[in-house]
Amino acid sequence: MKIAEALFSGSSTRISEKPKQKFPEFAFIGRSNVGKSSLINMLCRNKKLAMTSSKPGKTRLVNHFLINREWYLVDLPGYGYAKAAPGEKRRWAELMEGYFKTERDIRLVVQLIDMRHKPTADDSTMANFFKNTRKPFVVVANKLDKLKKSEIEGNIQRVRDVLELSDDVPVIPFSAEKGEGKQQLLDLILAHSE
């Protein structure tokens, strides 16, 4: 699978706001500083598609990107320690929870974590949430390029152990910087798009 075209389709501040056209959705979620926007831009081969910043928490809306005029890549607000008022953080949490509870054709959830570190309590909470919704999900262990080769296998196992992932949940080592893991993720999306 290749992404030939990626078009910004709109942002939502409320769950009732959805793109007019209905397509399968692939939701991307992760901690505020995990590199989600960089990963989306690399996947879509467009450095300006999703907003990136050195400051965490820039994604504050539910953003839809129409891919190949066939499916939506949905960029959800980051969770974790973004510097925001408690009311704003609550609004983001309600927006994300509402997104997963509405009638949508969500084919796959892509949860990003930073594979250099032990998954956080927030990472575990989100993984448990997806297990309970029974929606298919994959964990993308980003920042692979920051690790020594000897650290990779152990860190992937730590992700599996801390998040208590069953064998049917893939963990993809990924580098948004170098593109490692890109084809594996695209192939998984393709498998869930049919």
N, C-alpha and C positions, 0 to 999 in steps of 0.2 A: 504494500500500500504506500502511496505517496500523497502528500498534501499539495495539490496543484494550485488551490485558491483558498484564501482565508479572508473573509469579509467581516468587519465589525457589524453586528446586527442590532446592538442596543444594550443599554444598561437598565437595570431595575432597582428601585428602592423598596418596592413592595412585591410580594409574591403574586398578587393579582396581575402585575405587569409581566406579560410574556411576549415573545416575538409572535407576530401574526401567523407566520408559516410554522407548521408543526413538522419537526424532524426529530429523529432520535437524539438524545442528549448524553454527552460524556462529561461528567462533572470533575473538575480539578480543585482539590482543596489541600491546604497545608498550613503549617505555622507561618506566622508573619514574615519571617526572614529566611525561608527555606529555598528561595529561588524559583518560585512558581511562575512568575511572569517571564523570567529568563528562559525557563523550560518551554513555556508556550510559544514564545517568540522563536526559539530554535526549532521546535517541531514544525512550525508554520513557515519557517524561512523568511521571517519578517521581524527585524529588530525593533520595530516601532508599533507592533500590533497591541501587545499588552504593556501597560505602563510599568516601567522598572524604576527603582529608586534605591539609594543607599540607606534610606530610612524605611524601616518595616511598616507595614500597615497601609500601604497605598491603595490596595484594592478594597473599596468600601461598598461596592455595589455588586450585584450579580450581573456579570458581563457575558453576553452571548456572541460567539464568533461562528459564522456559517462556513463550514468546511466542505469544499468541493460541491457546494450546493446540495449536500446529501445529509449532513449531520451537524449538530451544534457542539462546539467545545465550549463548556460553561466554566468561567473563571469565577470562583466563589471567594468571598472575603477571607483573609487569613485569620487563623485563631492564634491565641497565645498572648504574648506580652506587648503587643503594639501599644505605643503611648497614645491612649485615647481616653476620653472621659468614660466613667463607668456606664453612663446612659447610652453612649455610642456603642460600647462593647456589647451591651445587652441587646441593642437593636440589631447588630450584626449577627449575634447568636440566634435571635428570633427569626431573622431573615434566612439563615442557613437551615435551621430546623424546619421552618415552613416550606422551604424549597423541597426538601426530601419527603415531606408529607403530602404534597399536592399531587394531583393526577398529571404525571409527566412520563414520557417514555425514556426513563433514565436507564441506559444500557450498561453503564460501567462507571464506577467512582474511582478516581485516581487520587490516592492519598500520598502526598509527598512528605518525606521526612529527611532530615539531615543525617546521613549515614555515619558521619564522623563522631556523633554523640549518641548516648543512650536515648531512646525515645522518651519524650516527656510525658507527664501525667495527662496533658492535653492530647498528645498523640494517641495514648491508650484510650482515652475517653472517646475520641472520634472513631478509632478502630472498632471499639465495642458498639458504638452507635450503628456503624455500618453492618456489623454482624447481626444486630437485632432487627435491622430493617430488611435483612436478607437480600439486599441488593448486591450484585457482584462487584467486588472491588479488588484493586491491585495496589500494592505499596511500591512506590517508586523511591528508592534510596538514593537521593541526590548527593552531589558533591563527591562523587567517586574519584575525581581527579585530585582531590586533596588528601587521599590516603595512599600509603605504601601498599604495594601488591600483597605483602605478607599480612596486612590488616583486614583485607576485604572480606575473606570468608568468615572470619570471626565476628566482624561487625554485622554481616548479614544474618548470621545465626542469632546474634544479640537482638536484632530487630524482631526476628521471628519469636524469640523467647519472651521479650518484654511485651510485645503486642499480642502474645498468645494466639498466633496465626495458625490456622489449620493448613494442611499440605495443599489444599486446593486454592489458597490465596497466594498468587505469585508475588515475589519480591524481586524487582528489577533494579540491579545496580545501574546508576545513571550519572552522566555528566552533562549538564546543560552547557558547560563550557566547551567540551570536546565532542559531544554528540554520541558518546557511548551509551548504549541502551535504547537509542532512538528507534531503530527498526523493530526491536522486540516489543516496544510499547505500541508502535503503529500496527504491528501484526495482531496484537491483542485487541486493539480497538476494532480492527477489521473483523476479527472473529466474532465480536459482539455486535457488529453492525448488521449482520445478516438475519 
